Amino acid sequence: MKKLFTLLCAFAAATPLMAQTEEGYQEAYEAVETASEMSLGQTILTIFVAVVILAASLAMLAHMIYDNFIRKPYNEERKAEDYVQARRDAGLVEESTDEEIAYINGRLDEVIAAWGSIPGDDGEPIPYPLKKSGVKLAREVMAEVEAAMPTDADTVERMNAFSGIMNNALERSFNGSKALIITSVIVGVVFAIIASPSFAVTIGVGLAIYWLASRTSNFVLVRQELKGKGGKQSFLTRVIGGLFAGIAAAKTYEIVTTYSDGSETRETDNSETWISLAFTLIVIVVLAVFIWVFSLVNYLRNYVLYF
């Protein structure tokens, strides 16, 4: 009887502990389950963001490739006879009416009114698009005029002149930092040797995209030239040039110690040069790593905003 009483007491004492243990297991299980759900949500969000970034990058790349290599220039060699044959093949009246010609020339006049002008070789102003809105209007009008198939020789010649201006305005040339490209190539090669080739591949792809993104339309460059901002070095080129100028300007100190017996020792202190060199290398590596960011900025400037 005494043993039974002792056993019951022990069981009663152990019951709260067992309950606490079960509650602890339950709480731990719920915490793990919650963490798993949060981890899954974060993974889905990460994948979604990665897909969006990849899709945006591919769209940006496709836009630049199309604008640089696929987009066809405007035809500068139209002939009135060709439009006569085209109208005949389309079952239209072979000759344009006076009303059609007047309408076409009126639309071309609208484009000239929206454009600015640049000085010609003889000093006379030449109509030229200087803003994105002027280029957009010219594209719309040129498509409309082309579809009208005018047969008037003077109007066709005027269309050819417009096409020549548009081809020149939309032609692109590199306007980025050559210094950034050179230093990034050096950084990529060095890190490929001492670290991993994958780093060099990343830098290489970034450089190719940066080169495309930094190709600026002529009408933007002409506008900058007219404002007195043309021909200037890019901000990144000035930064890199300033870093190397800092290395060149670093001073070397000679420390002379004279002893009581008249003897001397001379020591050279190049610490300023080494500090400037180390700082320059760090900044160059950072610029090379962030070349994708610079590519995005230049893409927005040269292909979206045109400024």
Kinemage of the C-alpha trace (Angstrom):
@kinemage 1
@onewidth
@group {chain A} dominant
@subgroup {mainchain}
@vectorlist {calphas} color= white
{ca met a 1} P 0.000 0.000 0.000
{ca lys a 2} L 2.828 2.320 0.802
{ca lys a 3} L 4.517 1.530 -2.518
{ca leu a 4} L 1.284 2.215 -4.430
{ca phe a 5} L 0.876 5.565 -2.696
{ca thr a 6} L 4.473 6.469 -3.571
{ca leu a 7} L 3.905 5.512 -7.223
{ca leu a 8} L 0.740 7.612 -7.458
{ca cys a 9} L 2.511 10.593 -5.977
{ca ala a 10} L 5.333 10.239 -8.449
{ca phe a 11} L 2.865 9.994 -11.351
{ca ala a 12} L 0.981 13.079 -10.163
{ca ala a 13} L 4.234 15.008 -9.917
{ca ala a 14} L 5.344 13.906 -13.391
{ca thr a 15} L 2.051 14.752 -15.109
{ca pro a 16} L 2.577 18.571 -15.248
{ca leu a 17} L 6.103 18.015 -16.547
{ca met a 18} L 4.829 15.728 -19.279
{ca ala a 19} L 2.178 18.283 -20.183
{ca gln a 20} L 4.784 20.997 -20.351
{ca thr a 21} L 6.975 18.798 -22.535
{ca glu a 22} L 4.123 18.102 -24.937
{ca glu a 23} L 3.316 21.804 -25.110
{ca gly a 24} L 6.970 22.536 -25.777
{ca tyr a 25} L 7.022 19.992 -28.598
{ca gln a 26} L 3.835 21.476 -30.034
{ca glu a 27} L 5.201 25.021 -29.880
{ca ala a 28} L 8.465 23.937 -31.445
{ca tyr a 29} L 6.595 22.133 -34.230
{ca glu a 30} L 4.432 25.162 -34.923
{ca ala a 31} L 7.513 27.409 -34.977
{ca val a 32} L 9.250 25.126 -37.474
{ca glu a 33} L 6.113 24.960 -39.598
{ca thr a 34} L 5.814 28.776 -39.575
{ca ala a 35} L 9.489 29.150 -40.486
{ca ser a 36} L 9.026 26.698 -43.358
{ca glu a 37} L 6.038 28.644 -44.655
{ca met a 38} L 8.016 31.908 -44.417
{ca ser a 39} L 10.982 30.297 -46.173
{ca leu a 40} L 8.746 29.041 -48.981
{ca gly a 41} L 7.180 32.489 -49.357
{ca gln a 42} L 10.566 34.149 -49.473
{ca thr a 43} L 11.745 31.627 -52.057
{ca ile a 44} L 8.726 32.288 -54.277
{ca leu a 45} L 9.229 36.047 -53.933
{ca thr a 46} L 12.932 35.701 -54.763
{ca ile a 47} L 12.162 33.610 -57.859
{ca phe a 48} L 9.491 36.097 -58.971
{ca val a 49} L 11.853 39.066 -58.596
{ca ala a 50} L 14.609 37.178 -60.449
{ca val a 51} L 12.239 36.347 -63.325
{ca val a 52} L 11.071 39.969 -63.568
{ca ile a 53} L 14.665 41.252 -63.599
{ca leu a 54} L 15.674 38.670 -66.218
{ca ala a 55} L 12.693 39.505 -68.429
{ca ala a 56} L 13.385 43.247 -68.136
{ca ser a 57} L 17.068 42.698 -68.949
{ca leu a 58} L 16.240 40.612 -72.020
{ca ala a 59} L 13.709 43.210 -73.195
{ca met a 60} L 16.279 45.974 -72.730
{ca leu a 61} L 18.893 43.973 -74.637
{ca ala a 62} L 16.461 43.163 -77.459
{ca his a 63} L 15.505 46.843 -77.757
{ca met a 64} L 19.143 47.919 -78.047
{ca ile a 65} L 20.030 45.194 -80.553
{ca tyr a 66} L 17.014 46.074 -82.698
{ca asp a 67} L 17.747 49.805 -82.640
{ca asn a 68} L 21.429 49.329 -83.488
{ca phe a 69} L 21.506 46.438 -85.933
{ca ile a 70} L 18.032 45.448 -87.145
{ca arg a 71} L 16.095 48.685 -87.654
{ca lys a 72} L 16.233 49.599 -91.335
{ca pro a 73} L 17.180 53.129 -92.370
{ca tyr a 74} L 14.753 55.283 -94.298
{ca asn a 75} L 14.798 55.001 -98.064
{ca glu a 76} L 16.631 57.975 -99.592
{ca glu a 77} L 16.325 56.830 -103.223
{ca arg a 78} L 12.587 56.956 -103.912
{ca lys a 79} L 11.408 57.721 -107.437
{ca ala a 80} L 8.053 59.042 -108.586
{ca glu a 81} L 7.924 56.306 -111.246
{ca asp a 82} L 8.102 53.638 -108.565
{ca tyr a 83} L 5.030 55.073 -106.846
{ca val a 84} L 3.176 55.204 -110.152
{ca gln a 85} L 3.763 51.477 -110.590
{ca ala a 86} L 2.876 50.793 -106.942
{ca arg a 87} L -0.423 52.669 -107.293
{ca arg a 88} L -1.160 50.783 -110.504
{ca asp a 89} L -0.502 47.454 -108.775
{ca ala a 90} L -2.774 48.503 -105.906
{ca gly a 91} L -5.596 49.360 -108.301
{ca leu a 92} L -5.424 53.080 -107.525
{ca val a 93} L -5.353 56.087 -109.803
{ca glu a 94} L -1.826 56.285 -111.200
{ca glu a 95} L -1.334 59.983 -110.523
{ca ser a 96} L -1.726 61.680 -107.144
{ca thr a 97} L -4.316 64.429 -107.006
{ca asp a 98} L -3.428 68.013 -106.153
{ca glu a 99} L -5.299 67.631 -102.875
{ca glu a 100} L -3.191 64.583 -101.917
{ca ile a 101} L 0.059 66.375 -102.731
{ca ala a 102} L -1.042 69.446 -100.763
{ca tyr a 103} L -1.949 67.287 -97.774
{ca ile a 104} L 1.388 65.436 -97.877
{ca asn a 105} L 3.410 68.642 -98.037
{ca gly a 106} L 1.309 70.100 -95.230
{ca arg a 107} L 2.184 67.136 -93.043
{ca leu a 108} L 5.863 67.554 -93.856
{ca asp a 109} L 5.566 71.227 -92.937
{ca glu a 110} L 4.192 70.152 -89.548
{ca val a 111} L 7.354 68.141 -88.979
{ca ile a 112} L 9.582 71.095 -89.859
{ca ala a 113} L 7.626 73.303 -87.457
{ca ala a 114} L 8.193 70.756 -84.657
{ca trp a 115} L 11.912 70.420 -85.387
{ca gly a 116} L 14.687 72.815 -84.580
{ca ser a 117} L 17.531 73.735 -86.900
{ca ile a 118} L 21.298 73.462 -87.189
{ca pro a 119} L 23.639 75.752 -89.152
{ca gly a 120} L 24.580 74.438 -92.575
{ca asp a 121} L 27.935 74.725 -94.313
{ca asp a 122} L 26.799 77.929 -96.000
{ca gly a 123} L 25.477 79.366 -92.741
{ca glu a 124} L 21.840 78.755 -93.660
{ca pro a 125} L 19.778 76.893 -91.037
{ca ile a 126} L 18.883 73.295 -91.826
{ca pro a 127} L 15.773 71.680 -90.283
{ca tyr a 128} L 16.837 69.003 -87.834
{ca pro a 129} L 15.102 67.068 -85.019
{ca leu a 130} L 16.514 67.976 -81.614
{ca lys a 131} L 13.932 66.364 -79.342
{ca lys a 132} L 12.368 62.945 -78.924
{ca ser a 133} L 8.930 64.399 -79.708
{ca gly a 134} L 10.184 65.715 -83.068
{ca val a 135} L 11.632 62.319 -83.977
{ca lys a 136} L 8.389 60.564 -82.994
{ca leu a 137} L 6.294 62.943 -85.095
{ca ala a 138} L 8.619 62.534 -88.076
{ca arg a 139} L 8.319 58.742 -87.877
{ca glu a 140} L 4.527 58.937 -87.864
{ca val a 141} L 4.384 61.396 -90.756
{ca met a 142} L 6.961 59.511 -92.842
{ca ala a 143} L 4.945 56.299 -92.480
{ca glu a 144} L 1.768 58.149 -93.503
{ca val a 145} L 3.434 59.818 -96.480
{ca glu a 146} L 4.993 56.538 -97.627
{ca ala a 147} L 1.579 54.868 -97.541
{ca ala a 148} L 0.110 57.727 -99.639
{ca met a 149} L 2.489 56.889 -102.541
{ca pro a 150} L 2.825 60.407 -104.013
{ca thr a 151} L 3.731 60.645 -107.678
{ca asp a 152} L 4.818 64.285 -107.700
{ca ala a 153} L 8.576 64.431 -108.344
{ca asp a 154} L 9.200 67.443 -106.105
{ca thr a 155} L 7.310 65.849 -103.207
{ca val a 156} L 9.221 62.592 -103.615
{ca glu a 157} L 12.498 64.504 -103.616
{ca arg a 158} L 11.412 66.258 -100.455
{ca met a 159} L 10.636 62.888 -98.852
{ca asn a 160} L 14.134 61.695 -99.749
{ca ala a 161} L 15.628 64.758 -98.069
{ca phe a 162} L 13.570 64.087 -94.936
{ca ser a 163} L 14.753 60.477 -94.940
{ca gly a 164} L 18.383 61.568 -95.148
{ca ile a 165} L 17.936 63.861 -92.142
{ca met a 166} L 16.178 61.142 -90.149
{ca asn a 167} L 18.860 58.570 -90.940
{ca asn a 168} L 21.534 60.965 -89.726
{ca ala a 169} L 19.568 61.900 -86.611
{ca leu a 170} L 18.941 58.275 -85.600
{ca glu a 171} L 22.459 57.030 -86.249
{ca arg a 172} L 24.201 56.060 -83.022
{ca ser a 173} L 27.776 56.295 -81.783
{ca phe a 174} L 29.472 55.351 -78.519
{ca asn a 175} L 29.358 58.181 -75.993
{ca gly a 176} L 30.288 56.391 -72.771
{ca ser a 177} L 33.476 56.078 -70.771
{ca lys a 178} L 36.328 54.419 -72.645
{ca ala a 179} L 38.370 54.569 -69.452
{ca leu a 180} L 35.739 52.459 -67.671
{ca ile a 181} L 35.871 49.851 -70.431
{ca ile a 182} L 39.675 49.649 -70.355
{ca thr a 183} L 39.907 49.408 -66.572
{ca ser a 184} L 37.042 46.900 -66.407
{ca val a 185} L 38.801 44.669 -68.932
{ca ile a 186} L 41.936 44.784 -66.799
{ca val a 187} L 39.947 43.980 -63.642
{ca gly a 188} L 38.178 41.093 -65.385
{ca val a 189} L 41.443 39.559 -66.634
{ca val a 190} L 43.177 39.914 -63.267
{ca phe a 191} L 40.293 38.362 -61.332
{ca ala a 192} L 39.973 35.563 -63.894
{ca ile a 193} L 43.619 34.662 -63.186
{ca ile a 194} L 43.643 34.998 -59.410
{ca ala a 195} L 40.022 34.105 -58.601
{ca ser a 196} L 37.397 32.683 -60.953
{ca pro a 197} L 36.801 32.869 -64.732
{ca ser a 198} L 33.097 33.344 -64.028
{ca phe a 199} L 33.863 36.813 -62.670
{ca ala a 200} L 35.538 37.737 -65.954
{ca val a 201} L 32.525 36.431 -67.897
{ca thr a 202} L 30.199 38.572 -65.772
{ca ile a 203} L 32.352 41.640 -66.386
{ca gly a 204} L 32.591 40.832 -70.100
{ca val a 205} L 28.834 40.559 -70.561
{ca gly a 206} L 28.381 43.747 -68.557
{ca leu a 207} L 30.871 45.545 -70.815
{ca ala a 208} L 29.046 44.438 -73.965
{ca ile a 209} L 25.737 45.707 -72.591
{ca tyr a 210} L 27.389 48.918 -71.383
{ca trp a 211} L 28.793 49.525 -74.882
{ca leu a 212} L 25.332 49.093 -76.419
{ca ala a 213} L 23.633 51.199 -73.755
{ca ser a 214} L 26.159 54.013 -74.240
{ca arg a 215} L 25.501 54.411 -77.959
{ca thr a 216} L 23.792 57.793 -78.276
{ca ser a 217} L 21.634 59.037 -81.142
{ca asn a 218} L 23.086 61.830 -83.257
{ca phe a 219} L 20.199 64.205 -82.573
{ca val a 220} L 20.981 64.036 -78.833
{ca leu a 221} L 24.670 64.707 -79.483
{ca val a 222} L 23.811 67.602 -81.801
{ca arg a 223} L 21.515 69.105 -79.165
{ca gln a 224} L 24.285 68.834 -76.573
{ca glu a 225} L 26.697 70.468 -79.002
{ca leu a 226} L 24.347 73.376 -79.598
{ca lys a 227} L 24.044 73.859 -75.828
{ca gly a 228} L 27.819 73.879 -75.439
{ca lys a 229} L 27.864 70.528 -73.661
{ca gly a 230} L 29.280 68.441 -76.481
{ca gly a 231} L 32.709 66.864 -76.581
{ca lys a 232} L 33.063 66.669 -72.813
{ca gln a 233} L 34.447 63.622 -71.067
{ca ser a 234} L 31.959 61.438 -69.273
{ca phe a 235} L 31.690 61.632 -65.500
{ca leu a 236} L 33.221 58.165 -65.022
{ca thr a 237} L 36.170 59.022 -67.270
{ca arg a 238} L 36.849 62.123 -65.189
{ca val a 239} L 36.641 60.072 -61.983
{ca ile a 240} L 39.089 57.437 -63.240
{ca gly a 241} L 41.390 60.084 -64.668
{ca gly a 242} L 41.355 61.912 -61.342
{ca leu a 243} L 42.304 58.709 -59.505
{ca phe a 244} L 45.340 58.108 -61.700
{ca ala a 245} L 46.253 61.784 -61.509
{ca gly a 246} L 46.231 61.378 -57.742
{ca ile a 247} L 48.733 58.531 -58.034
{ca ala a 248} L 50.967 60.605 -60.296
{ca ala a 249} L 50.776 63.582 -57.932
{ca ala a 250} L 51.550 61.541 -54.814
{ca lys a 251} L 54.747 62.731 -53.157
{ca thr a 252} L 57.780 60.688 -52.204
{ca tyr a 253} L 59.468 61.806 -49.007
{ca glu a 254} L 63.131 61.298 -48.223
{ca ile a 255} L 63.912 60.989 -44.505
{ca val a 256} L 67.488 61.943 -43.593
{ca thr a 257} L 68.803 60.991 -40.173
{ca thr a 258} L 72.072 62.635 -39.028
{ca tyr a 259} L 74.000 61.041 -36.198
{ca ser a 260} L 76.374 62.683 -33.719
{ca asp a 261} L 79.439 61.371 -35.532
{ca gly a 262} L 78.362 63.148 -38.699
{ca ser a 263} L 77.120 60.076 -40.565
{ca glu a 264} L 73.755 60.060 -42.273
{ca thr a 265} L 71.136 57.524 -43.310
{ca arg a 266} L 68.507 58.153 -45.932
{ca glu a 267} L 65.130 56.426 -46.180
{ca thr a 268} L 62.472 56.850 -48.854
{ca asp a 269} L 58.827 57.057 -47.816
{ca asn a 270} L 56.397 56.132 -50.635
{ca ser a 271} L 53.409 55.600 -48.372
{ca glu a 272} L 51.367 58.341 -50.058
{ca thr a 273} L 51.837 56.685 -53.443
{ca trp a 274} L 50.882 53.261 -52.097
{ca ile a 275} L 47.780 54.629 -50.372
{ca ser a 276} L 46.679 56.399 -53.580
{ca leu a 277} L 47.315 53.231 -55.598
{ca ala a 278} L 45.357 51.050 -53.169
{ca phe a 279} L 42.431 53.495 -53.131
{ca thr a 280} L 42.441 53.662 -56.933
{ca leu a 281} L 42.379 49.870 -57.265
{ca ile a 282} L 39.484 49.576 -54.828
{ca val a 283} L 37.433 52.208 -56.650
{ca ile a 284} L 38.174 50.649 -60.057
{ca val a 285} L 37.049 47.223 -58.863
{ca val a 286} L 33.860 48.737 -57.453
{ca leu a 287} L 33.174 50.536 -60.761
{ca ala a 288} L 33.747 47.300 -62.701
{ca val a 289} L 31.355 45.395 -60.439
{ca phe a 290} L 28.666 48.086 -60.823
{ca ile a 291} L 28.982 48.299 -64.617
{ca trp a 292} L 25.506 46.734 -64.898
{ca val a 293} L 24.072 49.685 -62.982
{ca phe a 294} L 25.822 52.157 -65.293
{ca ser a 295} L 24.435 50.208 -68.256
{ca leu a 296} L 20.877 50.592 -66.969
{ca val a 297} L 21.358 54.335 -66.414
{ca asn a 298} L 22.752 54.827 -69.924
{ca tyr a 299} L 19.983 52.715 -71.440
{ca leu a 300} L 17.344 54.942 -69.857
{ca arg a 301} L 19.203 58.050 -71.019
{ca asn a 302} L 19.866 56.953 -74.614
{ca tyr a 303} L 16.928 54.706 -75.499
{ca val a 304} L 14.002 55.857 -73.327
{ca leu a 305} L 14.433 59.474 -72.248
{ca tyr a 306} L 16.888 60.696 -74.930
{ca phe a 307} L 18.699 63.328 -72.877
